[in-house]
């Protein structure tokens, strides 16, 4: 089992921390328009800030399934 310190490093190190959900969401949307990649914002359980990342494959699949219906 990974230590809490290692989990935090993996979760937060090297990522930009946004203070509000809205600022993280706006940045994720801007980057999605520029690159075409799927991005989302999420609240970090360790630093209590917000980060931007790629959604899991199952989330992308469920979104695509809803769009096709």
N, CA, C and O atoms as a CHARMM CRD file, in Angstrom:
* protein
*
  276
    1    1 UNK  N      0.84600  -1.17400   0.00000 PROA 1      0.00000
    2    1 UNK  CA     0.00000   0.00000   0.00000 PROA 1      0.00000
    3    1 UNK  C      0.89200   1.23700   0.00000 PROA 1      0.00000
    4    1 UNK  O      1.89400   1.29500   0.71300 PROA 1      0.00000
    5    2 UNK  N      0.52100   2.20900  -0.79600 PROA 2      0.00000
    6    2 UNK  CA     1.30700   3.43600  -0.89400 PROA 2      0.00000
    7    2 UNK  C      1.10400   4.31200   0.34300 PROA 2      0.00000
    8    2 UNK  O      0.02500   4.33600   0.93600 PROA 2      0.00000
    9    3 UNK  N      2.14800   5.02000   0.71300 PROA 3      0.00000
   10    3 UNK  CA     2.04100   5.91100   1.86100 PROA 3      0.00000
   11    3 UNK  C      1.25500   7.15600   1.48300 PROA 3      0.00000
   12    3 UNK  O      1.11200   7.47200   0.30200 PROA 3      0.00000
   13    4 UNK  N      0.74900   7.85800   2.48200 PROA 4      0.00000
   14    4 UNK  CA    -0.00400   9.09700   2.23600 PROA 4      0.00000
   15    4 UNK  C      0.87600  10.14300   1.55400 PROA 4      0.00000
   16    4 UNK  O      0.41500  10.87700   0.68000 PROA 4      0.00000
   17    5 UNK  N      2.13000  10.20400   1.95200 PROA 5      0.00000
   18    5 UNK  CA     3.04900  11.16900   1.35200 PROA 5      0.00000
   19    5 UNK  C      3.21100  10.89200  -0.14300 PROA 5      0.00000
   20    5 UNK  O      3.20600  11.81400  -0.95900 PROA 5      0.00000
   21    6 UNK  N      3.35400   9.62600  -0.48500 PROA 6      0.00000
   22    6 UNK  CA     3.51400   9.25900  -1.89900 PROA 6      0.00000
   23    6 UNK  C      2.23900   9.56000  -2.68900 PROA 6      0.00000
   24    6 UNK  O      2.30300  10.02900  -3.82500 PROA 6      0.00000
   25    7 UNK  N      1.09300   9.29000  -2.08700 PROA 7      0.00000
   26    7 UNK  CA    -0.17300   9.59000  -2.75800 PROA 7      0.00000
   27    7 UNK  C     -0.31100  11.08700  -3.00400 PROA 7      0.00000
   28    7 UNK  O     -0.75700  11.50800  -4.07100 PROA 7      0.00000
   29    8 UNK  N      0.07200  11.88800  -2.01300 PROA 8      0.00000
   30    8 UNK  CA    -0.03700  13.33400  -2.17300 PROA 8      0.00000
   31    8 UNK  C      0.90200  13.83600  -3.26200 PROA 8      0.00000
   32    8 UNK  O      0.52800  14.67600  -4.08100 PROA 8      0.00000
   33    9 UNK  N      2.13700  13.30700  -3.26300 PROA 9      0.00000
   34    9 UNK  CA     3.08000  13.71600  -4.30400 PROA 9      0.00000
   35    9 UNK  C      2.52100  13.41600  -5.68300 PROA 9      0.00000
   36    9 UNK  O      2.60300  14.24600  -6.58900 PROA 9      0.00000
   37   10 UNK  N      1.95800  12.23900  -5.83900 PROA 10     0.00000
   38   10 UNK  CA     1.40200  11.84300  -7.13300 PROA 10     0.00000
   39   10 UNK  C      0.19600  12.70800  -7.48700 PROA 10     0.00000
   40   10 UNK  O     -0.00500  13.04100  -8.65500 PROA 10     0.00000
   41   11 UNK  N     -0.59700  13.06900  -6.50300 PROA 11     0.00000
   42   11 UNK  CA    -1.82000  13.81700  -6.74900 PROA 11     0.00000
   43   11 UNK  C     -1.56400  15.30500  -6.99600 PROA 11     0.00000
   44   11 UNK  O     -2.25800  15.91800  -7.80800 PROA 11     0.00000
   45   12 UNK  N     -0.58100  15.89400  -6.31200 PROA 12     0.00000
   46   12 UNK  CA    -0.42500  17.35200  -6.33600 PROA 12     0.00000
   47   12 UNK  C      0.85600  17.86100  -6.99300 PROA 12     0.00000
   48   12 UNK  O      0.84000  18.92100  -7.61900 PROA 12     0.00000
   49   13 UNK  N      1.93900  17.14700  -6.86700 PROA 13     0.00000
   50   13 UNK  CA     3.20800  17.65400  -7.37900 PROA 13     0.00000
   51   13 UNK  C      3.17200  17.83400  -8.88700 PROA 13     0.00000
   52   13 UNK  O      2.71900  16.96300  -9.63000 PROA 13     0.00000
   53   14 UNK  N      3.65000  18.96500  -9.30800 PROA 14     0.00000
   54   14 UNK  CA     3.73100  19.26000 -10.73300 PROA 14     0.00000
   55   14 UNK  C      2.42700  19.74600 -11.33700 PROA 14     0.00000
   56   14 UNK  O      2.35100  19.96300 -12.54600 PROA 14     0.00000
   57   15 UNK  N      1.40400  19.92100 -10.52000 PROA 15     0.00000
   58   15 UNK  CA     0.11700  20.38600 -11.02400 PROA 15     0.00000
   59   15 UNK  C     -0.15000  21.80100 -10.52800 PROA 15     0.00000
   60   15 UNK  O      0.29200  22.20100  -9.45100 PROA 15     0.00000
   61   16 UNK  N     -0.87600  22.53300 -11.33600 PROA 16     0.00000
   62   16 UNK  CA    -1.27800  23.88400 -10.95400 PROA 16     0.00000
   63   16 UNK  C     -2.46000  23.76800 -10.00500 PROA 16     0.00000
   64   16 UNK  O     -3.38700  22.99300 -10.24200 PROA 16     0.00000
   65   17 UNK  N     -2.42000  24.53900  -8.93700 PROA 17     0.00000
   66   17 UNK  CA    -3.51400  24.54600  -7.97200 PROA 17     0.00000
   67   17 UNK  C     -4.37300  25.78500  -8.20600 PROA 17     0.00000
   68   17 UNK  O     -3.87500  26.91000  -8.17800 PROA 17     0.00000
   69   18 UNK  N     -5.65800  25.56900  -8.43400 PROA 18     0.00000
   70   18 UNK  CA    -6.60700  26.65900  -8.61800 PROA 18     0.00000
   71   18 UNK  C     -7.40500  26.82000  -7.33500 PROA 18     0.00000
   72   18 UNK  O     -7.73800  25.83200  -6.68200 PROA 18     0.00000
   73   19 UNK  N     -7.71100  28.05500  -6.97200 PROA 19     0.00000
   74   19 UNK  CA    -8.40100  28.31200  -5.70600 PROA 19     0.00000
   75   19 UNK  C     -9.89800  28.03300  -5.79800 PROA 19     0.00000
   76   19 UNK  O    -10.52200  27.64600  -4.81000 PROA 19     0.00000
   77   20 UNK  N    -10.47400  28.22800  -6.98400 PROA 20     0.00000
   78   20 UNK  CA   -11.91400  28.01700  -7.12200 PROA 20     0.00000
   79   20 UNK  C    -12.21000  26.99400  -8.21200 PROA 20     0.00000
   80   20 UNK  O    -11.41900  26.78100  -9.13100 PROA 20     0.00000
   81   21 UNK  N    -13.35100  26.38300  -8.07900 PROA 21     0.00000
   82   21 UNK  CA   -13.80200  25.41500  -9.07400 PROA 21     0.00000
   83   21 UNK  C    -14.02000  26.10100 -10.42400 PROA 21     0.00000
   84   21 UNK  O    -13.70100  25.53900 -11.47100 PROA 21     0.00000
   85   22 UNK  N    -14.55500  27.29600 -10.39000 PROA 22     0.00000
   86   22 UNK  CA   -14.84600  28.03000 -11.62600 PROA 22     0.00000
   87   22 UNK  C    -13.56800  28.35700 -12.39300 PROA 22     0.00000
   88   22 UNK  O    -13.53600  28.22200 -13.61600 PROA 22     0.00000
   89   23 UNK  N    -12.51800  28.78300 -11.70200 PROA 23     0.00000
   90   23 UNK  CA   -11.27200  29.10900 -12.39600 PROA 23     0.00000
   91   23 UNK  C    -10.64300  27.85500 -13.01000 PROA 23     0.00000
   92   23 UNK  O    -10.09700  27.91700 -14.11100 PROA 23     0.00000
   93   24 UNK  N    -10.71400  26.72500 -12.31400 PROA 24     0.00000
   94   24 UNK  CA   -10.18400  25.47700 -12.85800 PROA 24     0.00000
   95   24 UNK  C    -11.01400  25.01300 -14.05100 PROA 24     0.00000
   96   24 UNK  O    -10.46500  24.55700 -15.05400 PROA 24     0.00000
   97   25 UNK  N    -12.32300  25.13000 -13.94200 PROA 25     0.00000
   98   25 UNK  CA   -13.20200  24.72200 -15.03900 PROA 25     0.00000
   99   25 UNK  C    -12.96200  25.57800 -16.28200 PROA 25     0.00000
  100   25 UNK  O    -12.89100  25.05700 -17.39500 PROA 25     0.00000
  101   26 UNK  N    -12.83700  26.88700 -16.09000 PROA 26     0.00000
  102   26 UNK  CA   -12.59200  27.78300 -17.22800 PROA 26     0.00000
  103   26 UNK  C    -11.26600  27.46400 -17.91300 PROA 26     0.00000
  104   26 UNK  O    -11.18800  27.47500 -19.14200 PROA 26     0.00000
  105   27 UNK  N    -10.24200  27.18600 -17.14600 PROA 27     0.00000
  106   27 UNK  CA    -8.93600  26.85000 -17.72400 PROA 27     0.00000
  107   27 UNK  C     -8.99200  25.51100 -18.45700 PROA 27     0.00000
  108   27 UNK  O     -8.40800  25.36700 -19.53000 PROA 27     0.00000
  109   28 UNK  N     -9.69200  24.53100 -17.88300 PROA 28     0.00000
  110   28 UNK  CA    -9.82800  23.23200 -18.54500 PROA 28     0.00000
  111   28 UNK  C    -10.56300  23.39100 -19.87200 PROA 28     0.00000
  112   28 UNK  O    -10.17900  22.78100 -20.87100 PROA 28     0.00000
  113   29 UNK  N    -11.60300  24.19500 -19.88800 PROA 29     0.00000
  114   29 UNK  CA   -12.36700  24.42100 -21.11800 PROA 29     0.00000
  115   29 UNK  C    -11.50700  25.12000 -22.16600 PROA 29     0.00000
  116   29 UNK  O    -11.55200  24.76400 -23.34400 PROA 29     0.00000
  117   30 UNK  N    -10.72700  26.11000 -21.74500 PROA 30     0.00000
  118   30 UNK  CA    -9.85200  26.82600 -22.67500 PROA 30     0.00000
  119   30 UNK  C     -8.83400  25.87900 -23.29300 PROA 30     0.00000
  120   30 UNK  O     -8.60200  25.90400 -24.50100 PROA 30     0.00000
  121   31 UNK  N     -8.23300  25.05000 -22.46100 PROA 31     0.00000
  122   31 UNK  CA    -7.23800  24.09700 -22.96200 PROA 31     0.00000
  123   31 UNK  C     -7.86700  23.04600 -23.87300 PROA 31     0.00000
  124   31 UNK  O     -7.24100  22.60800 -24.83800 PROA 31     0.00000
  125   32 UNK  N     -9.09500  22.64200 -23.57300 PROA 32     0.00000
  126   32 UNK  CA    -9.77500  21.66800 -24.43000 PROA 32     0.00000
  127   32 UNK  C    -10.00700  22.23700 -25.82700 PROA 32     0.00000
  128   32 UNK  O     -9.83600  21.54100 -26.82800 PROA 32     0.00000
  129   33 UNK  N    -10.39800  23.50600 -25.88500 PROA 33     0.00000
  130   33 UNK  CA   -10.61500  24.13700 -27.20000 PROA 33     0.00000
  131   33 UNK  C     -9.32000  24.21700 -27.98700 PROA 33     0.00000
  132   33 UNK  O     -9.32300  24.01300 -29.20100 PROA 33     0.00000
  133   34 UNK  N     -8.21100  24.51100 -27.31600 PROA 34     0.00000
  134   34 UNK  CA    -6.91900  24.64400 -28.00700 PROA 34     0.00000
  135   34 UNK  C     -6.36400  23.30100 -28.47400 PROA 34     0.00000
  136   34 UNK  O     -5.88800  23.18200 -29.60300 PROA 34     0.00000
  137   35 UNK  N     -6.42500  22.29800 -27.61300 PROA 35     0.00000
  138   35 UNK  CA    -5.74400  21.03700 -27.91800 PROA 35     0.00000
  139   35 UNK  C     -6.66100  19.93600 -28.43600 PROA 35     0.00000
  140   35 UNK  O     -6.19800  19.01100 -29.10300 PROA 35     0.00000
  141   36 UNK  N     -7.94100  20.02400 -28.14000 PROA 36     0.00000
  142   36 UNK  CA    -8.86200  18.96600 -28.53100 PROA 36     0.00000
  143   36 UNK  C     -8.85800  17.77800 -27.58400 PROA 36     0.00000
  144   36 UNK  O     -9.57600  16.80600 -27.82000 PROA 36     0.00000
  145   37 UNK  N     -8.06400  17.83100 -26.51500 PROA 37     0.00000
  146   37 UNK  CA    -8.00500  16.74600 -25.53800 PROA 37     0.00000
  147   37 UNK  C     -9.16400  16.86800 -24.54700 PROA 37     0.00000
  148   37 UNK  O     -9.68100  17.96000 -24.30700 PROA 37     0.00000
  149   38 UNK  N     -9.55800  15.73800 -23.98200 PROA 38     0.00000
  150   38 UNK  CA   -10.58200  15.72900 -22.94500 PROA 38     0.00000
  151   38 UNK  C     -9.92800  16.11800 -21.62200 PROA 38     0.00000
  152   38 UNK  O     -8.95500  15.49100 -21.20200 PROA 38     0.00000
  153   39 UNK  N    -10.45100  17.13900 -20.97200 PROA 39     0.00000
  154   39 UNK  CA    -9.94800  17.57700 -19.67100 PROA 39     0.00000
  155   39 UNK  C    -11.12000  17.87900 -18.75300 PROA 39     0.00000
  156   39 UNK  O    -12.20400  18.24400 -19.20900 PROA 39     0.00000
  157   40 UNK  N    -10.89400  17.72500 -17.47400 PROA 40     0.00000
  158   40 UNK  CA   -11.89100  18.13100 -16.49800 PROA 40     0.00000
  159   40 UNK  C    -11.20100  18.69800 -15.26900 PROA 40     0.00000
  160   40 UNK  O    -10.00700  18.48700 -15.05400 PROA 40     0.00000
  161   41 UNK  N    -11.96100  19.41100 -14.47900 PROA 41     0.00000
  162   41 UNK  CA   -11.42600  19.94500 -13.22500 PROA 41     0.00000
  163   41 UNK  C    -11.98700  19.09700 -12.08100 PROA 41     0.00000
  164   41 UNK  O    -13.08100  18.54200 -12.17800 PROA 41     0.00000
  165   42 UNK  N    -11.22100  19.01100 -11.01100 PROA 42     0.00000
  166   42 UNK  CA   -11.65500  18.20700  -9.87300 PROA 42     0.00000
  167   42 UNK  C    -11.05500  18.77100  -8.59400 PROA 42     0.00000
  168   42 UNK  O    -10.02100  19.43800  -8.61700 PROA 42     0.00000
  169   43 UNK  N    -11.71900  18.49300  -7.47900 PROA 43     0.00000
  170   43 UNK  CA   -11.22900  18.93000  -6.17300 PROA 43     0.00000
  171   43 UNK  C    -10.24900  17.90400  -5.64400 PROA 43     0.00000
  172   43 UNK  O    -10.53600  16.70800  -5.62200 PROA 43     0.00000
  173   44 UNK  N     -9.09600  18.37600  -5.22000 PROA 44     0.00000
  174   44 UNK  CA    -8.05100  17.49800  -4.69800 PROA 44     0.00000
  175   44 UNK  C     -8.33800  17.18100  -3.22400 PROA 44     0.00000
  176   44 UNK  O     -8.59400  18.07800  -2.42200 PROA 44     0.00000
  177   45 UNK  N     -8.29100  15.92300  -2.89600 PROA 45     0.00000
  178   45 UNK  CA    -8.55500  15.48900  -1.52800 PROA 45     0.00000
  179   45 UNK  C     -7.41400  15.84900  -0.57700 PROA 45     0.00000
  180   45 UNK  O     -7.60700  15.87700   0.63900 PROA 45     0.00000
  181   46 UNK  N     -6.23200  16.12300  -1.12200 PROA 46     0.00000
  182   46 UNK  CA    -5.06800  16.39600  -0.28200 PROA 46     0.00000
  183   46 UNK  C     -4.88100  17.88000   0.00600 PROA 46     0.00000
  184   46 UNK  O     -4.73800  18.27600   1.16300 PROA 46     0.00000
  185   47 UNK  N     -4.88000  18.70900  -1.05100 PROA 47     0.00000
  186   47 UNK  CA    -4.60300  20.13600  -0.84500 PROA 47     0.00000
  187   47 UNK  C     -5.87100  20.98000  -0.76300 PROA 47     0.00000
  188   47 UNK  O     -5.80100  22.17700  -0.48400 PROA 47     0.00000
  189   48 UNK  N     -7.02700  20.37000  -1.00500 PROA 48     0.00000
  190   48 UNK  CA    -8.33200  21.04300  -0.97600 PROA 48     0.00000
  191   48 UNK  C     -8.47400  22.12300  -2.04400 PROA 48     0.00000
  192   48 UNK  O     -9.42700  22.90100  -2.01800 PROA 48     0.00000
  193   49 UNK  N     -7.54000  22.17400  -2.97400 PROA 49     0.00000
  194   49 UNK  CA    -7.64200  23.07200  -4.12000 PROA 49     0.00000
  195   49 UNK  C     -8.24800  22.31700  -5.28900 PROA 49     0.00000
  196   49 UNK  O     -8.78700  21.22400  -5.11700 PROA 49     0.00000
  197   50 UNK  N     -8.15900  22.89600  -6.47300 PROA 50     0.00000
  198   50 UNK  CA    -8.69800  22.27100  -7.67300 PROA 50     0.00000
  199   50 UNK  C     -7.58100  22.08300  -8.68000 PROA 50     0.00000
  200   50 UNK  O     -6.70400  22.93600  -8.81000 PROA 50     0.00000
  201   51 UNK  N     -7.61300  20.96700  -9.39200 PROA 51     0.00000
  202   51 UNK  CA    -6.63600  20.65600 -10.41900 PROA 51     0.00000
  203   51 UNK  C     -7.35400  20.34200 -11.72000 PROA 51     0.00000
  204   51 UNK  O     -8.57800  20.20900 -11.75000 PROA 51     0.00000
  205   52 UNK  N     -6.58100  20.22500 -12.79600 PROA 52     0.00000
  206   52 UNK  CA    -7.10100  19.84900 -14.10200 PROA 52     0.00000
  207   52 UNK  C     -6.43800  18.53500 -14.49500 PROA 52     0.00000
  208   52 UNK  O     -5.24000  18.34600 -14.28800 PROA 52     0.00000
  209   53 UNK  N     -7.22800  17.63000 -15.06400 PROA 53     0.00000
  210   53 UNK  CA    -6.67600  16.34800 -15.49900 PROA 53     0.00000
  211   53 UNK  C     -7.55500  15.69600 -16.54100 PROA 53     0.00000
  212   53 UNK  O     -8.62800  16.19700 -16.87700 PROA 53     0.00000
  213   54 UNK  N     -7.08600  14.57800 -17.04400 PROA 54     0.00000
  214   54 UNK  CA    -7.85000  13.81300 -18.01900 PROA 54     0.00000
  215   54 UNK  C     -8.84300  12.93300 -17.27900 PROA 54     0.00000
  216   54 UNK  O     -8.48100  12.30700 -16.28200 PROA 54     0.00000
  217   55 UNK  N    -10.09400  12.86800 -17.74500 PROA 55     0.00000
  218   55 UNK  CA   -11.06800  12.00500 -17.08500 PROA 55     0.00000
  219   55 UNK  C    -10.76600  10.53600 -17.38100 PROA 55     0.00000
  220   55 UNK  O    -10.15900  10.22700 -18.40600 PROA 55     0.00000
  221   56 UNK  N    -11.17900   9.63600 -16.50200 PROA 56     0.00000
  222   56 UNK  CA   -10.98300   8.21400 -16.74300 PROA 56     0.00000
  223   56 UNK  C    -11.71800   7.75600 -18.00800 PROA 56     0.00000
  224   56 UNK  O    -12.68400   8.38600 -18.43700 PROA 56     0.00000
  225   57 UNK  N    -11.25700   6.67400 -18.58300 PROA 57     0.00000
  226   57 UNK  CA   -11.82900   6.17100 -19.82300 PROA 57     0.00000
  227   57 UNK  C    -13.32600   5.87800 -19.67300 PROA 57     0.00000
  228   57 UNK  O    -14.10200   6.15500 -20.58800 PROA 57     0.00000
  229   58 UNK  N    -13.73200   5.32900 -18.54400 PROA 58     0.00000
  230   58 UNK  CA   -15.14400   5.00100 -18.34700 PROA 58     0.00000
  231   58 UNK  C    -16.02700   6.24600 -18.34500 PROA 58     0.00000
  232   58 UNK  O    -17.18100   6.18700 -18.76800 PROA 58     0.00000
  233   59 UNK  N    -15.49900   7.36200 -17.87700 PROA 59     0.00000
  234   59 UNK  CA   -16.25500   8.61800 -17.88600 PROA 59     0.00000
  235   59 UNK  C    -16.41700   9.11200 -19.31700 PROA 59     0.00000
  236   59 UNK  O    -17.50100   9.54200 -19.71100 PROA 59     0.00000
  237   60 UNK  N    -15.34400   9.05200 -20.09100 PROA 60     0.00000
  238   60 UNK  CA   -15.42900   9.46400 -21.50200 PROA 60     0.00000
  239   60 UNK  C    -16.42900   8.60200 -22.25300 PROA 60     0.00000
  240   60 UNK  O    -17.21000   9.10800 -23.05800 PROA 60     0.00000
  241   61 UNK  N    -16.40400   7.29400 -21.98800 PROA 61     0.00000
  242   61 UNK  CA   -17.32700   6.38700 -22.66600 PROA 61     0.00000
  243   61 UNK  C    -18.77600   6.68100 -22.30700 PROA 61     0.00000
  244   61 UNK  O    -19.64500   6.62700 -23.17800 PROA 61     0.00000
  245   62 UNK  N    -19.05600   6.98900 -21.05400 PROA 62     0.00000
  246   62 UNK  CA   -20.43600   7.28600 -20.65900 PROA 62     0.00000
  247   62 UNK  C    -20.92100   8.59200 -21.27900 PROA 62     0.00000
  248   62 UNK  O    -22.09200   8.70800 -21.64200 PROA 62     0.00000
  249   63 UNK  N    -20.03700   9.57200 -21.40300 PROA 63     0.00000
  250   63 UNK  CA   -20.41000  10.83800 -22.04400 PROA 63     0.00000
  251   63 UNK  C    -20.72600  10.60600 -23.51100 PROA 63     0.00000
  252   63 UNK  O    -21.72500  11.11700 -24.01800 PROA 63     0.00000
  253   64 UNK  N    -19.89300   9.84600 -24.19500 PROA 64     0.00000
  254   64 UNK  CA   -20.12600   9.55000 -25.60600 PROA 64     0.00000
  255   64 UNK  C    -21.41000   8.75500 -25.79900 PROA 64     0.00000
  256   64 UNK  O    -22.12700   8.97200 -26.77600 PROA 64     0.00000
  257   65 UNK  N    -21.70900   7.83900 -24.88400 PROA 65     0.00000
  258   65 UNK  CA   -22.94100   7.05500 -24.97200 PROA 65     0.00000
  259   65 UNK  C    -24.16400   7.95200 -24.81000 PROA 65     0.00000
  260   65 UNK  O    -25.15900   7.77600 -25.51400 PROA 65     0.00000
  261   66 UNK  N    -24.09900   8.91100 -23.88900 PROA 66     0.00000
  262   66 UNK  CA   -25.23000   9.83600 -23.70100 PROA 66     0.00000
  263   66 UNK  C    -25.41700  10.72800 -24.91200 PROA 66     0.00000
  264   66 UNK  O    -26.54900  11.06200 -25.26200 PROA 66     0.00000
  265   67 UNK  N    -24.33200  11.12000 -25.55800 PROA 67     0.00000
  266   67 UNK  CA   -24.43100  11.98500 -26.72900 PROA 67     0.00000
  267   67 UNK  C    -25.06200  11.26600 -27.91800 PROA 67     0.00000
  268   67 UNK  O    -25.77500  11.88200 -28.71000 PROA 67     0.00000
  269   68 UNK  N    -24.80300   9.96800 -28.04700 PROA 68     0.00000
  270   68 UNK  CA   -25.29500   9.21700 -29.20200 PROA 68     0.00000
  271   68 UNK  C    -26.78200   8.87000 -29.07100 PROA 68     0.00000
  272   68 UNK  O    -27.42100   8.53900 -30.07000 PROA 68     0.00000
  273   69 UNK  N    -27.34200   8.93900 -27.86100 PROA 69     0.00000
  274   69 UNK  CA   -28.77400   8.61600 -27.66000 PROA 69     0.00000
  275   69 UNK  C    -29.65800   9.75800 -28.00800 PROA 69     0.00000
  276   69 UNK  O    -30.87900   9.64900 -27.89500 PROA 69     0.00000
